[in-house]
Amino acid sequence: MDYYTNSLRELQVGASLIFQHGSGIDSKIMEKGIFILLVFLGVLAVSKLLFALSTGLCSPLTGGALFTTTHSSKIQKILDSVLMKPGQIVYDLGCGDGRFLVSAYRRYGVRAIGYEINPLAYLLAKMRVWLTHSKVDIYYKDFWKVNLGDADIVFCYLFPDVMDRLREKLTQELKLGTQIISCNFAVPGWQPDKILKADHSIHIDPIYIYTFGI
Ligand SMILES: C[S@@+](CC[C@H](N)C(=O)[O-])C[C@H]1O[C@@H](n2cnc3c(N)ncnc32)[C@H](O)[C@@H]1O
């Protein structure tokens, strides 16, 4: 917040100096420009604050798996490589802003279900579903409390501190043949069918694909 407060103060001082000494620039245009800048900085500050608050609120439950998103190039690569059928049940464990599920639904007509515990991410996911008219179910719920026995495909982008616990959960609940897609981090001790990399110069983290029980 100090950064934004200081920036706003500097802007105010700068603006008053310019107005006092007469800069030759039309003062109305200057005023408008400064107003727009202030609004922009305000929106930025509020969104950063909301992000910090919502992340802090749920961090005891999420561990290291904070709200970040999977890049569209990775989603593209996954959907090109993991073929899905209409009606198949696809879970995203910690669905963030819902981008993977909405893309999977739009491409394949799967039954897409997401669980999210970060309030901001949950709201963004609901908004995305609403704006894209997608038939995707987003729940504000801890995914550890959900049974995944009916899953055909499980997608996740979680962090190493929860991957052991995730393997235990998947091992107990999944039916044979369920596909697991794990972005960036492997499921410890499991042998992937394949490891994908997006066609992108930066977003080249591994994407691990598994078939449960095979
Ligand atoms: C790295 S982000 C990935 C978001 C999304 N899956 C994607 O790939 O764009 C991980 C998300 O998992 C959520 N999350 C972590 N633990 C969770 C839990 N126990 N229940 C529900 N959501 C959880 C976090 O809030 C965060 O939004």
The ligand as an SDF file (V2000), in Angstrom:
LIG
                    3D

 27 29  0  0  0  0  0  0  0  0999 V2000
   -2.2650  -22.8160   -9.0220 C   0  0  0  0  0  0  0  0  0  0  0  0
   -3.9700  -22.4580   -8.9310 S   0  0  0  0  0  0  0  0  0  0  0  0
   -4.5980  -23.2840  -10.3780 C   0  0  0  0  0  0  0  0  0  0  0  0
   -5.9180  -22.7290  -10.8330 C   0  0  0  0  0  0  0  0  0  0  0  0
   -6.5380  -23.4670  -12.0260 C   0  0  0  0  0  0  0  0  0  0  0  0
   -6.6600  -24.8690  -11.7820 N   0  0  0  0  0  0  0  0  0  0  0  0
   -5.7250  -23.2560  -13.2640 C   0  0  0  0  0  0  0  0  0  0  0  0
   -4.9750  -24.1620  -13.6420 O   0  0  0  0  0  0  0  0  0  0  0  0
   -5.8110  -22.1770  -13.8960 O   0  0  0  0  0  0  0  0  0  0  0  0
   -4.4680  -23.5370   -7.6300 C   0  0  0  0  0  0  0  0  0  0  0  0
   -5.8650  -23.2250   -7.1230 C   0  0  0  0  0  0  0  0  0  0  0  0
   -6.2740  -24.2490   -6.2320 O   0  0  0  0  0  0  0  0  0  0  0  0
   -7.0660  -23.6590   -5.2150 C   0  0  0  0  0  0  0  0  0  0  0  0
   -7.0690  -24.5970   -4.0890 N   0  0  0  0  0  0  0  0  0  0  0  0
   -5.9880  -25.0360   -3.3910 C   0  0  0  0  0  0  0  0  0  0  0  0
   -6.3730  -25.8960   -2.4260 N   0  0  0  0  0  0  0  0  0  0  0  0
   -7.7280  -26.0050   -2.5230 C   0  0  0  0  0  0  0  0  0  0  0  0
   -8.7010  -26.7670   -1.8160 C   0  0  0  0  0  0  0  0  0  0  0  0
   -8.3530  -27.5710   -0.8130 N   0  0  0  0  0  0  0  0  0  0  0  0
   -9.9860  -26.6810   -2.2110 N   0  0  0  0  0  0  0  0  0  0  0  0
  -10.3520  -25.8670   -3.2390 C   0  0  0  0  0  0  0  0  0  0  0  0
   -9.4680  -25.1220   -3.9590 N   0  0  0  0  0  0  0  0  0  0  0  0
   -8.1720  -25.1890   -3.5970 C   0  0  0  0  0  0  0  0  0  0  0  0
   -6.3680  -22.3340   -4.9380 C   0  0  0  0  0  0  0  0  0  0  0  0
   -7.2170  -21.4050   -4.3240 O   0  0  0  0  0  0  0  0  0  0  0  0
   -5.9560  -21.9090   -6.3390 C   0  0  0  0  0  0  0  0  0  0  0  0
   -6.8910  -21.0730   -6.9420 O   0  0  0  0  0  0  0  0  0  0  0  0
  1  2  1  0
  2  3  1  0
  2 10  1  0
  3  4  1  0
  4  5  1  0
  5  6  1  0
  5  7  1  0
  7  8  2  0
  7  9  1  0
 10 11  1  0
 11 12  1  0
 11 26  1  0
 12 13  1  0
 13 14  1  0
 13 24  1  0
 14 15  1  0
 14 23  1  0
 15 16  2  0
 16 17  1  0
 17 18  1  0
 17 23  2  0
 18 19  1  0
 18 20  2  0
 20 21  1  0
 21 22  2  0
 22 23  1  0
 24 25  1  0
 24 26  1  0
 26 27  1  0
M  CHG  2   2   1   9  -1
M  END
$$$$
